Amino acid sequence: MKTLKFMPHLVPLVLGGEKTSTWKLFDDKDLKKGDELILINKSTGEEFAKAMITKTEEKKLKDLNDKDSEGHERYQTQNDMVEHFRKYYGDKVNLNTIVKIVDFELL
């Protein structure tokens, strides 16, 4: 089963149903609709839920819109979004970077 890691502050949002989408850059897991997932707290390494992917879509960061942000945390500007992802993926992230939007539901 595939795993997805979430920062600790996002765990309660996932469990509460507020966060139902995650954005992944450079998807090395080939995430696709129907995949079952183990959700892991990135800080503790502990499993906190199981989920299933209900939809995936790929877009450039610059092409994301408000609809894409449903169930996901929002950014003030595109620059804020790029800077956020650079913290995780490094300087190779720019507005032309492809993001995989992964919608999921808890099992």
Biopython code that builds the backbone (N, CA, C, O; Angstrom):
import numpy as np
from Bio.PDB.StructureBuilder import StructureBuilder

atoms = [
    (1, "MET", "N", (0.844, -1.182, 0.000)),
    (1, "MET", "CA", (0.000, 0.000, 0.000)),
    (1, "MET", "C", (0.885, 1.239, 0.000)),
    (1, "MET", "O", (1.912, 1.272, 0.679)),
    (2, "LYS", "N", (0.493, 2.248, -0.754)),
    (2, "LYS", "CA", (1.267, 3.484, -0.849)),
    (2, "LYS", "C", (1.045, 4.337, 0.405)),
    (2, "LYS", "O", (0.026, 4.219, 1.086)),
    (3, "THR", "N", (2.020, 5.192, 0.685)),
    (3, "THR", "CA", (1.923, 6.062, 1.852)),
    (3, "THR", "C", (2.005, 7.525, 1.433)),
    (3, "THR", "O", (2.630, 7.862, 0.428)),
    (4, "LEU", "N", (1.367, 8.381, 2.214)),
    (4, "LEU", "CA", (1.504, 9.826, 2.081)),
    (4, "LEU", "C", (1.799, 10.385, 3.460)),
    (4, "LEU", "O", (1.155, 10.014, 4.441)),
    (5, "LYS", "N", (2.769, 11.274, 3.528)),
    (5, "LYS", "CA", (3.133, 11.901, 4.790)),
    (5, "LYS", "C", (2.538, 13.301, 4.855)),
    (5, "LYS", "O", (2.493, 14.024, 3.860)),
    (6, "PHE", "N", (2.081, 13.664, 6.053)),
    (6, "PHE", "CA", (1.502, 14.976, 6.290)),
    (6, "PHE", "C", (2.188, 15.620, 7.485)),
    (6, "PHE", "O", (2.499, 14.955, 8.472)),
    (7, "MET", "N", (2.417, 16.918, 7.382)),
    (7, "MET", "CA", (2.962, 17.670, 8.503)),
    (7, "MET", "C", (1.973, 17.584, 9.668)),
    (7, "MET", "O", (0.766, 17.495, 9.446)),
    (8, "PRO", "N", (2.474, 17.609, 10.907)),
    (8, "PRO", "CA", (1.605, 17.425, 12.079)),
    (8, "PRO", "C", (0.421, 18.386, 12.146)),
    (8, "PRO", "O", (-0.659, 17.992, 12.587)),
    (9, "HIS", "N", (0.599, 19.638, 11.717)),
    (9, "HIS", "CA", (-0.510, 20.593, 11.807)),
    (9, "HIS", "C", (-1.640, 20.272, 10.829)),
    (9, "HIS", "O", (-2.746, 20.796, 10.966)),
    (10, "LEU", "N", (-1.366, 19.411, 9.841)),
    (10, "LEU", "CA", (-2.396, 19.042, 8.867)),
    (10, "LEU", "C", (-3.194, 17.810, 9.297)),
    (10, "LEU", "O", (-4.296, 17.583, 8.797)),
    (11, "VAL", "N", (-2.647, 17.015, 10.217)),
    (11, "VAL", "CA", (-3.305, 15.771, 10.635)),
    (11, "VAL", "C", (-4.732, 16.027, 11.124)),
    (11, "VAL", "O", (-5.647, 15.345, 10.662)),
    (12, "PRO", "N", (-4.968, 16.979, 12.040)),
    (12, "PRO", "CA", (-6.350, 17.197, 12.495)),
    (12, "PRO", "C", (-7.275, 17.671, 11.368)),
    (12, "PRO", "O", (-8.471, 17.380, 11.387)),
    (13, "LEU", "N", (-6.730, 18.396, 10.389)),
    (13, "LEU", "CA", (-7.548, 18.850, 9.260)),
    (13, "LEU", "C", (-7.969, 17.671, 8.387)),
    (13, "LEU", "O", (-9.093, 17.626, 7.888)),
    (14, "VAL", "N", (-7.058, 16.721, 8.208)),
    (14, "VAL", "CA", (-7.394, 15.512, 7.446)),
    (14, "VAL", "C", (-8.449, 14.710, 8.213)),
    (14, "VAL", "O", (-9.469, 14.316, 7.649)),
    (15, "LEU", "N", (-8.197, 14.476, 9.486)),
    (15, "LEU", "CA", (-9.114, 13.665, 10.290)),
    (15, "LEU", "C", (-10.488, 14.328, 10.435)),
    (15, "LEU", "O", (-11.503, 13.642, 10.552)),
    (16, "GLY", "N", (-10.512, 15.662, 10.427)),
    (16, "GLY", "CA", (-11.771, 16.394, 10.552)),
    (16, "GLY", "C", (-12.501, 16.577, 9.231)),
    (16, "GLY", "O", (-13.601, 17.128, 9.204)),
    (17, "GLY", "N", (-11.907, 16.124, 8.139)),
    (17, "GLY", "CA", (-12.564, 16.219, 6.843)),
    (17, "GLY", "C", (-12.406, 17.556, 6.143)),
    (17, "GLY", "O", (-12.983, 17.763, 5.075)),
    (18, "GLU", "N", (-11.629, 18.477, 6.728)),
    (18, "GLU", "CA", (-11.406, 19.779, 6.089)),
    (18, "GLU", "C", (-10.385, 19.677, 4.954)),
    (18, "GLU", "O", (-10.508, 20.352, 3.932)),
    (19, "LYS", "N", (-9.386, 18.833, 5.148)),
    (19, "LYS", "CA", (-8.352, 18.628, 4.118)),
    (19, "LYS", "C", (-8.637, 17.311, 3.422)),
    (19, "LYS", "O", (-8.486, 16.240, 4.010)),
    (20, "THR", "N", (-9.049, 17.398, 2.173)),
    (20, "THR", "CA", (-9.401, 16.213, 1.377)),
    (20, "THR", "C", (-8.591, 16.155, 0.089)),
    (20, "THR", "O", (-8.878, 15.360, -0.806)),
    (21, "SER", "N", (-7.576, 17.009, 0.010)),
    (21, "SER", "CA", (-6.756, 17.086, -1.191)),
    (21, "SER", "C", (-5.321, 17.400, -0.786)),
    (21, "SER", "O", (-5.077, 18.131, 0.174)),
    (22, "THR", "N", (-4.381, 16.838, -1.530)),
    (22, "THR", "CA", (-2.977, 17.166, -1.324)),
    (22, "THR", "C", (-2.343, 17.383, -2.688)),
    (22, "THR", "O", (-2.781, 16.806, -3.683)),
    (23, "TRP", "N", (-1.321, 18.208, -2.732)),
    (23, "TRP", "CA", (-0.633, 18.508, -3.986)),
    (23, "TRP", "C", (0.774, 17.932, -3.899)),
    (23, "TRP", "O", (1.524, 18.229, -2.970)),
    (24, "LYS", "N", (1.115, 17.114, -4.870)),
    (24, "LYS", "CA", (2.428, 16.486, -4.894)),
    (24, "LYS", "C", (3.184, 16.917, -6.141)),
    (24, "LYS", "O", (2.640, 16.901, -7.246)),
    (25, "LEU", "N", (4.440, 17.302, -5.956)),
    (25, "LEU", "CA", (5.327, 17.636, -7.061)),
    (25, "LEU", "C", (6.262, 16.444, -7.270)),
    (25, "LEU", "O", (6.627, 15.760, -6.314)),
    (26, "PHE", "N", (6.641, 16.204, -8.510)),
    (26, "PHE", "CA", (7.597, 15.147, -8.824)),
    (26, "PHE", "C", (7.127, 13.797, -8.249)),
    (26, "PHE", "O", (7.868, 13.128, -7.529)),
    (27, "ASP", "N", (5.886, 13.412, -8.578)),
    (27, "ASP", "CA", (5.251, 12.205, -8.036)),
    (27, "ASP", "C", (6.054, 10.957, -8.388)),
    (27, "ASP", "O", (6.017, 10.484, -9.523)),
    (28, "ASP", "N", (6.771, 10.436, -7.416)),
    (28, "ASP", "CA", (7.575, 9.234, -7.630)),
    (28, "ASP", "C", (6.822, 7.963, -7.241)),
    (28, "ASP", "O", (7.367, 6.863, -7.338)),
    (29, "LYS", "N", (5.562, 8.113, -6.800)),
    (29, "LYS", "CA", (4.770, 6.963, -6.368)),
    (29, "LYS", "C", (3.704, 6.577, -7.389)),
    (29, "LYS", "O", (2.981, 5.600, -7.191)),
    (30, "ASP", "N", (3.602, 7.332, -8.475)),
    (30, "ASP", "CA", (2.588, 7.077, -9.496)),
    (30, "ASP", "C", (1.197, 6.978, -8.866)),
    (30, "ASP", "O", (0.475, 6.001, -9.067)),
    (31, "LEU", "N", (0.842, 8.003, -8.107)),
    (31, "LEU", "CA", (-0.450, 8.043, -7.443)),
    (31, "LEU", "C", (-1.564, 8.126, -8.475)),
    (31, "LEU", "O", (-1.501, 8.923, -9.411)),
    (32, "LYS", "N", (-2.605, 7.279, -8.291)),
    (32, "LYS", "CA", (-3.711, 7.296, -9.241)),
    (32, "LYS", "C", (-5.022, 6.943, -8.549)),
    (32, "LYS", "O", (-5.035, 6.380, -7.455)),
    (33, "LYS", "N", (-6.123, 7.286, -9.210)),
    (33, "LYS", "CA", (-7.458, 7.029, -8.683)),
    (33, "LYS", "C", (-7.590, 5.551, -8.323)),
    (33, "LYS", "O", (-7.185, 4.669, -9.080)),
    (34, "GLY", "N", (-8.168, 5.305, -7.143)),
    (34, "GLY", "CA", (-8.371, 3.941, -6.672)),
    (34, "GLY", "C", (-7.270, 3.427, -5.760)),
    (34, "GLY", "O", (-7.460, 2.418, -5.080)),
    (35, "ASP", "N", (-6.130, 4.091, -5.730)),
    (35, "ASP", "CA", (-5.050, 3.671, -4.826)),
    (35, "ASP", "C", (-5.496, 3.827, -3.379)),
    (35, "ASP", "O", (-6.072, 4.846, -2.998)),
    (36, "GLU", "N", (-5.218, 2.793, -2.575)),
    (36, "GLU", "CA", (-5.423, 2.906, -1.137)),
    (36, "GLU", "C", (-4.119, 3.405, -0.524)),
    (36, "GLU", "O", (-3.027, 3.030, -0.950)),
    (37, "LEU", "N", (-4.263, 4.262, 0.486)),
    (37, "LEU", "CA", (-3.117, 4.938, 1.086)),
    (37, "LEU", "C", (-3.083, 4.741, 2.590)),
    (37, "LEU", "O", (-4.119, 4.622, 3.245)),
    (38, "ILE", "N", (-1.881, 4.711, 3.117)),
    (38, "ILE", "CA", (-1.673, 4.845, 4.552)),
    (38, "ILE", "C", (-1.202, 6.275, 4.771)),
    (38, "ILE", "O", (-0.215, 6.698, 4.169)),
    (39, "LEU", "N", (-1.888, 7.019, 5.615)),
    (39, "LEU", "CA", (-1.526, 8.409, 5.907)),
    (39, "LEU", "C", (-0.680, 8.431, 7.172)),
    (39, "LEU", "O", (-1.038, 7.844, 8.193)),
    (40, "ILE", "N", (0.457, 9.127, 7.077)),
    (40, "ILE", "CA", (1.460, 9.108, 8.135)),
    (40, "ILE", "C", (1.764, 10.527, 8.608)),
    (40, "ILE", "O", (1.892, 11.456, 7.810)),
    (41, "ASN", "N", (1.874, 10.665, 9.928)),
    (41, "ASN", "CA", (2.320, 11.917, 10.532)),
    (41, "ASN", "C", (3.823, 12.013, 10.276)),
    (41, "ASN", "O", (4.594, 11.179, 10.751)),
    (42, "LYS", "N", (4.232, 13.030, 9.526)),
    (42, "LYS", "CA", (5.636, 13.153, 9.109)),
    (42, "LYS", "C", (6.587, 13.259, 10.300)),
    (42, "LYS", "O", (7.705, 12.749, 10.230)),
    (43, "SER", "N", (6.179, 13.900, 11.378)),
    (43, "SER", "CA", (7.072, 14.081, 12.527)),
    (43, "SER", "C", (7.263, 12.813, 13.340)),
    (43, "SER", "O", (8.370, 12.520, 13.794)),
    (44, "THR", "N", (6.171, 12.051, 13.527)),
    (44, "THR", "CA", (6.247, 10.879, 14.397)),
    (44, "THR", "C", (6.465, 9.579, 13.626)),
    (44, "THR", "O", (6.915, 8.583, 14.193)),
    (45, "GLY", "N", (6.143, 9.594, 12.325)),
    (45, "GLY", "CA", (6.227, 8.377, 11.535)),
    (45, "GLY", "C", (5.062, 7.431, 11.764)),
    (45, "GLY", "O", (5.042, 6.323, 11.228)),
    (46, "GLU", "N", (4.083, 7.868, 12.563)),
    (46, "GLU", "CA", (2.956, 7.014, 12.906)),
    (46, "GLU", "C", (1.820, 7.147, 11.895)),
    (46, "GLU", "O", (1.545, 8.232, 11.382)),
    (47, "GLU", "N", (1.169, 6.021, 11.622)),
    (47, "GLU", "CA", (-0.022, 6.013, 10.780)),
    (47, "GLU", "C", (-1.162, 6.661, 11.558)),
    (47, "GLU", "O", (-1.370, 6.367, 12.735)),
    (48, "PHE", "N", (-1.905, 7.559, 10.878)),
    (48, "PHE", "CA", (-3.054, 8.154, 11.550)),
    (48, "PHE", "C", (-4.368, 7.889, 10.829)),
    (48, "PHE", "O", (-5.430, 8.176, 11.381)),
    (49, "ALA", "N", (-4.331, 7.352, 9.621)),
    (49, "ALA", "CA", (-5.565, 7.034, 8.894)),
    (49, "ALA", "C", (-5.233, 6.233, 7.641)),
    (49, "ALA", "O", (-4.079, 6.119, 7.228)),
    (50, "LYS", "N", (-6.291, 5.688, 7.056)),
    (50, "LYS", "CA", (-6.211, 5.073, 5.728)),
    (50, "LYS", "C", (-7.151, 5.861, 4.832)),
    (50, "LYS", "O", (-8.159, 6.400, 5.289)),
    (51, "ALA", "N", (-6.812, 5.922, 3.551)),
    (51, "ALA", "CA", (-7.622, 6.700, 2.619)),
    (51, "ALA", "C", (-7.571, 6.047, 1.239)),
    (51, "ALA", "O", (-6.764, 5.154, 0.980)),
    (52, "MET", "N", (-8.461, 6.523, 0.361)),
    (52, "MET", "CA", (-8.461, 6.088, -1.035)),
    (52, "MET", "C", (-8.465, 7.326, -1.919)),
    (52, "MET", "O", (-9.164, 8.302, -1.649)),
    (53, "ILE", "N", (-7.669, 7.265, -2.978)),
    (53, "ILE", "CA", (-7.632, 8.368, -3.935)),
    (53, "ILE", "C", (-8.897, 8.315, -4.788)),
    (53, "ILE", "O", (-9.219, 7.287, -5.382)),
    (54, "THR", "N", (-9.608, 9.446, -4.837)),
    (54, "THR", "CA", (-10.853, 9.523, -5.609)),
    (54, "THR", "C", (-10.664, 10.224, -6.955)),
    (54, "THR", "O", (-11.489, 10.081, -7.857)),
    (55, "LYS", "N", (-9.565, 10.985, -7.084)),
    (55, "LYS", "CA", (-9.317, 11.717, -8.326)),
    (55, "LYS", "C", (-7.890, 12.240, -8.316)),
    (55, "LYS", "O", (-7.365, 12.604, -7.265)),
    (56, "THR", "N", (-7.263, 12.276, -9.488)),
    (56, "THR", "CA", (-5.985, 12.973, -9.641)),
    (56, "THR", "C", (-6.051, 13.828, -10.898)),
    (56, "THR", "O", (-6.775, 13.520, -11.845)),
    (57, "GLU", "N", (-5.286, 14.898, -10.884)),
    (57, "GLU", "CA", (-5.194, 15.793, -12.036)),
    (57, "GLU", "C", (-3.828, 16.459, -11.997)),
    (57, "GLU", "O", (-3.312, 16.754, -10.919)),
    (58, "GLU", "N", (-3.242, 16.696, -13.153)),
    (58, "GLU", "CA", (-1.950, 17.370, -13.216)),
    (58, "GLU", "C", (-2.095, 18.720, -13.904)),
    (58, "GLU", "O", (-2.784, 18.847, -14.916)),
    (59, "LYS", "N", (-1.429, 19.733, -13.333)),
    (59, "LYS", "CA", (-1.428, 21.090, -13.877)),
    (59, "LYS", "C", (-0.091, 21.739, -13.536)),
    (59, "LYS", "O", (0.630, 21.278, -12.651)),
    (60, "LYS", "N", (0.225, 22.805, -14.242)),
    (60, "LYS", "CA", (1.355, 23.636, -13.841)),
    (60, "LYS", "C", (0.911, 24.471, -12.639)),
    (60, "LYS", "O", (-0.260, 24.834, -12.526)),
    (61, "LEU", "N", (1.846, 24.769, -11.751)),
    (61, "LEU", "CA", (1.514, 25.586, -10.584)),
    (61, "LEU", "C", (0.823, 26.888, -10.988)),
    (61, "LEU", "O", (-0.118, 27.324, -10.324)),
    (62, "LYS", "N", (1.286, 27.508, -12.074)),
    (62, "LYS", "CA", (0.718, 28.794, -12.488)),
    (62, "LYS", "C", (-0.727, 28.674, -12.962)),
    (62, "LYS", "O", (-1.434, 29.679, -13.034)),
    (63, "ASP", "N", (-1.177, 27.462, -13.286)),
    (63, "ASP", "CA", (-2.527, 27.269, -13.816)),
    (63, "ASP", "C", (-3.546, 26.857, -12.757)),
    (63, "ASP", "O", (-4.716, 26.653, -13.082)),
    (64, "LEU", "N", (-3.128, 26.729, -11.498)),
    (64, "LEU", "CA", (-4.055, 26.356, -10.432)),
    (64, "LEU", "C", (-5.070, 27.472, -10.196)),
    (64, "LEU", "O", (-4.751, 28.654, -10.320)),
    (65, "ASN", "N", (-6.305, 27.075, -9.851)),
    (65, "ASN", "CA", (-7.355, 28.061, -9.597)),
    (65, "ASN", "C", (-8.052, 27.755, -8.271)),
    (65, "ASN", "O", (-7.693, 26.804, -7.575)),
    (66, "ASP", "N", (-9.051, 28.571, -7.930)),
    (66, "ASP", "CA", (-9.743, 28.409, -6.653)),
    (66, "ASP", "C", (-10.380, 27.033, -6.512)),
    (66, "ASP", "O", (-10.384, 26.464, -5.420)),
    (67, "LYS", "N", (-10.918, 26.493, -7.597)),
    (67, "LYS", "CA", (-11.549, 25.164, -7.541)),
    (67, "LYS", "C", (-10.521, 24.104, -7.151)),
    (67, "LYS", "O", (-10.836, 23.172, -6.410)),
    (68, "ASP", "N", (-9.290, 24.247, -7.650)),
    (68, "ASP", "CA", (-8.230, 23.293, -7.313)),
    (68, "ASP", "C", (-7.871, 23.343, -5.828)),
    (68, "ASP", "O", (-7.343, 22.374, -5.282)),
    (69, "SER", "N", (-8.156, 24.469, -5.178)),
    (69, "SER", "CA", (-7.801, 24.651, -3.771)),
    (69, "SER", "C", (-8.852, 24.104, -2.813)),
    (69, "SER", "O", (-8.638, 24.118, -1.601)),
    (70, "GLU", "N", (-9.974, 23.628, -3.322)),
    (70, "GLU", "CA", (-10.997, 23.068, -2.439)),
    (70, "GLU", "C", (-10.430, 21.860, -1.720)),
    (70, "GLU", "O", (-9.900, 20.944, -2.349)),
    (71, "GLY", "N", (-10.544, 21.859, -0.395)),
    (71, "GLY", "CA", (-10.016, 20.760, 0.399)),
    (71, "GLY", "C", (-8.521, 20.835, 0.622)),
    (71, "GLY", "O", (-7.913, 19.890, 1.127)),
    (72, "HIS", "N", (-7.922, 21.963, 0.244)),
    (72, "HIS", "CA", (-6.471, 22.153, 0.371)),
    (72, "HIS", "C", (-6.213, 23.522, 0.979)),
    (72, "HIS", "O", (-7.038, 24.426, 0.847)),
    (73, "GLU", "N", (-5.075, 23.683, 1.645)),
    (73, "GLU", "CA", (-4.740, 24.997, 2.184)),
    (73, "GLU", "C", (-4.516, 25.977, 1.038)),
    (73, "GLU", "O", (-4.068, 25.592, -0.042)),
    (74, "ARG", "N", (-4.830, 27.242, 1.280)),
    (74, "ARG", "CA", (-4.748, 28.258, 0.229)),
    (74, "ARG", "C", (-3.532, 29.150, 0.456)),
    (74, "ARG", "O", (-3.026, 29.270, 1.572)),
    (75, "TYR", "N", (-3.078, 29.768, -0.624)),
    (75, "TYR", "CA", (-1.922, 30.654, -0.587)),
    (75, "TYR", "C", (-2.357, 32.050, -1.002)),
    (75, "TYR", "O", (-3.228, 32.204, -1.858)),
    (76, "GLN", "N", (-1.750, 33.069, -0.395)),
    (76, "GLN", "CA", (-2.082, 34.459, -0.701)),
    (76, "GLN", "C", (-1.749, 34.810, -2.154)),
    (76, "GLN", "O", (-2.535, 35.457, -2.846)),
    (77, "THR", "N", (-0.573, 34.374, -2.599)),
    (77, "THR", "CA", (-0.119, 34.696, -3.950)),
    (77, "THR", "C", (0.551, 33.466, -4.559)),
    (77, "THR", "O", (0.867, 32.504, -3.859)),
    (78, "GLN", "N", (0.762, 33.516, -5.868)),
    (78, "GLN", "CA", (1.497, 32.424, -6.525)),
    (78, "GLN", "C", (2.921, 32.340, -5.987)),
    (78, "GLN", "O", (3.470, 31.249, -5.836)),
    (79, "ASN", "N", (3.515, 33.496, -5.698)),
    (79, "ASN", "CA", (4.876, 33.512, -5.157)),
    (79, "ASN", "C", (4.930, 32.807, -3.801)),
    (79, "ASN", "O", (5.871, 32.062, -3.526)),
    (80, "ASP", "N", (3.914, 33.040, -2.942)),
    (80, "ASP", "CA", (3.856, 32.353, -1.655)),
    (80, "ASP", "C", (3.794, 30.837, -1.855)),
    (80, "ASP", "O", (4.436, 30.077, -1.131)),
    (81, "MET", "N", (3.014, 30.413, -2.845)),
    (81, "MET", "CA", (2.860, 28.999, -3.134)),
    (81, "MET", "C", (4.200, 28.393, -3.582)),
    (81, "MET", "O", (4.597, 27.332, -3.101)),
    (82, "VAL", "N", (4.880, 29.065, -4.490)),
    (82, "VAL", "CA", (6.176, 28.578, -4.971)),
    (82, "VAL", "C", (7.163, 28.492, -3.803)),
    (82, "VAL", "O", (7.872, 27.495, -3.665)),
    (83, "GLU", "N", (7.211, 29.519, -2.970)),
    (83, "GLU", "CA", (8.123, 29.508, -1.823)),
    (83, "GLU", "C", (7.798, 28.369, -0.861)),
    (83, "GLU", "O", (8.702, 27.738, -0.313)),
    (84, "HIS", "N", (6.506, 28.107, -0.657)),
    (84, "HIS", "CA", (6.097, 26.991, 0.202)),
    (84, "HIS", "C", (6.649, 25.672, -0.334)),
    (84, "HIS", "O", (7.230, 24.895, 0.423)),
    (85, "PHE", "N", (6.475, 25.411, -1.620)),
    (85, "PHE", "CA", (6.931, 24.155, -2.197)),
    (85, "PHE", "C", (8.452, 24.077, -2.290)),
    (85, "PHE", "O", (9.013, 22.981, -2.265)),
    (86, "ARG", "N", (9.119, 25.208, -2.397)),
    (86, "ARG", "CA", (10.590, 25.191, -2.407)),
    (86, "ARG", "C", (11.149, 24.700, -1.074)),
    (86, "ARG", "O", (12.242, 24.135, -1.032)),
    (87, "LYS", "N", (10.403, 24.911, 0.023)),
    (87, "LYS", "CA", (10.848, 24.417, 1.329)),
    (87, "LYS", "C", (10.949, 22.893, 1.327)),
    (87, "LYS", "O", (11.797, 22.322, 2.012)),
    (88, "TYR", "N", (10.090, 22.245, 0.563)),
    (88, "TYR", "CA", (10.049, 20.782, 0.533)),
    (88, "TYR", "C", (10.833, 20.185, -0.628)),
    (88, "TYR", "O", (11.428, 19.116, -0.497)),
    (89, "TYR", "N", (10.833, 20.885, -1.776)),
    (89, "TYR", "CA", (11.388, 20.307, -3.000)),
    (89, "TYR", "C", (12.622, 21.035, -3.540)),
    (89, "TYR", "O", (13.234, 20.577, -4.505)),
    (90, "GLY", "N", (12.993, 22.158, -2.930)),
    (90, "GLY", "CA", (14.189, 22.877, -3.354)),
    (90, "GLY", "C", (13.936, 23.898, -4.454)),
    (90, "GLY", "O", (12.800, 24.135, -4.865)),
    (91, "ASP", "N", (15.030, 24.493, -4.916)),
    (91, "ASP", "CA", (14.967, 25.613, -5.865)),
    (91, "ASP", "C", (14.502, 25.235, -7.261)),
    (91, "ASP", "O", (14.272, 26.114, -8.091)),
    (92, "LYS", "N", (14.357, 23.937, -7.539)),
    (92, "LYS", "CA", (13.906, 23.532, -8.876)),
    (92, "LYS", "C", (12.424, 23.846, -9.099)),
    (92, "LYS", "O", (11.937, 23.717, -10.222)),
    (93, "VAL", "N", (11.703, 24.254, -8.059)),
    (93, "VAL", "CA", (10.278, 24.569, -8.183)),
    (93, "VAL", "C", (10.103, 25.967, -8.753)),
    (93, "VAL", "O", (10.728, 26.922, -8.291)),
    (94, "ASN", "N", (9.237, 26.076, -9.773)),
    (94, "ASN", "CA", (8.857, 27.374, -10.329)),
    (94, "ASN", "C", (7.415, 27.286, -10.804)),
    (94, "ASN", "O", (6.777, 26.247, -10.635)),
    (95, "LEU", "N", (6.894, 28.340, -11.385)),
    (95, "LEU", "CA", (5.487, 28.372, -11.796)),
    (95, "LEU", "C", (5.158, 27.378, -12.902)),
    (95, "LEU", "O", (3.988, 27.063, -13.114)),
    (96, "ASN", "N", (6.168, 26.879, -13.611)),
    (96, "ASN", "CA", (5.936, 25.884, -14.662)),
    (96, "ASN", "C", (6.055, 24.441, -14.163)),
    (96, "ASN", "O", (5.881, 23.499, -14.935)),
    (97, "THR", "N", (6.348, 24.273, -12.881)),
    (97, "THR", "CA", (6.452, 22.943, -12.305)),
    (97, "THR", "C", (5.077, 22.280, -12.303)),
    (97, "THR", "O", (4.071, 22.912, -11.981)),
    (98, "ILE", "N", (5.048, 20.996, -12.667)),
    (98, "ILE", "CA", (3.801, 20.237, -12.678)),
    (98, "ILE", "C", (3.468, 19.781, -11.256)),
    (98, "ILE", "O", (4.321, 19.264, -10.535)),
    (99, "VAL", "N", (2.216, 19.986, -10.878)),
    (99, "VAL", "CA", (1.715, 19.525, -9.587)),
    (99, "VAL", "C", (0.640, 18.480, -9.847)),
    (99, "VAL", "O", (-0.186, 18.631, -10.748)),
    (100, "LYS", "N", (0.659, 17.431, -9.058)),
    (100, "LYS", "CA", (-0.409, 16.425, -9.136)),
    (100, "LYS", "C", (-1.366, 16.723, -7.977)),
    (100, "LYS", "O", (-0.988, 16.674, -6.806)),
    (101, "ILE", "N", (-2.605, 17.031, -8.335)),
    (101, "ILE", "CA", (-3.659, 17.275, -7.348)),
    (101, "ILE", "C", (-4.261, 15.905, -7.021)),
    (101, "ILE", "O", (-4.770, 15.214, -7.903)),
    (102, "VAL", "N", (-4.197, 15.530, -5.761)),
    (102, "VAL", "CA", (-4.668, 14.217, -5.321)),
    (102, "VAL", "C", (-5.821, 14.418, -4.337)),
    (102, "VAL", "O", (-5.620, 14.861, -3.207)),
    (103, "ASP", "N", (-7.041, 14.079, -4.795)),
    (103, "ASP", "CA", (-8.204, 14.116, -3.906)),
    (103, "ASP", "C", (-8.371, 12.749, -3.272)),
    (103, "ASP", "O", (-8.181, 11.727, -3.931)),
    (104, "PHE", "N", (-8.726, 12.726, -1.999)),
    (104, "PHE", "CA", (-8.843, 11.452, -1.286)),
    (104, "PHE", "C", (-9.999, 11.496, -0.301)),
    (104, "PHE", "O", (-10.480, 12.562, 0.083)),
    (105, "GLU", "N", (-10.426, 10.311, 0.091)),
    (105, "GLU", "CA", (-11.424, 10.202, 1.156)),
    (105, "GLU", "C", (-10.929, 9.174, 2.159)),
    (105, "GLU", "O", (-10.289, 8.188, 1.792)),
    (106, "LEU", "N", (-11.233, 9.417, 3.433)),
    (106, "LEU", "CA", (-10.813, 8.501, 4.481)),
    (106, "LEU", "C", (-11.626, 7.218, 4.395)),
    (106, "LEU", "O", (-12.798, 7.225, 4.021)),
    (107, "LEU", "N", (-10.977, 6.126, 4.748)),
    (107, "LEU", "CA", (-11.645, 4.813, 4.748)),
    (107, "LEU", "C", (-12.083, 4.456, 6.168)),
    (107, "LEU", "O", (-12.664, 3.392, 6.385)),
]
sb = StructureBuilder()
sb.init_structure("model")
sb.init_model(0)
sb.init_chain("A")
sb.init_seg("    ")
for serial, (resi, resn, name, xyz) in enumerate(atoms, 1):
    if name == "N":
        sb.init_residue(resn, " ", resi, " ")
    sb.init_atom(name, np.array(xyz, "f"), 0.0, 1.0, " ", f" {name:<3s}", serial, name[0])
structure = sb.get_structure()
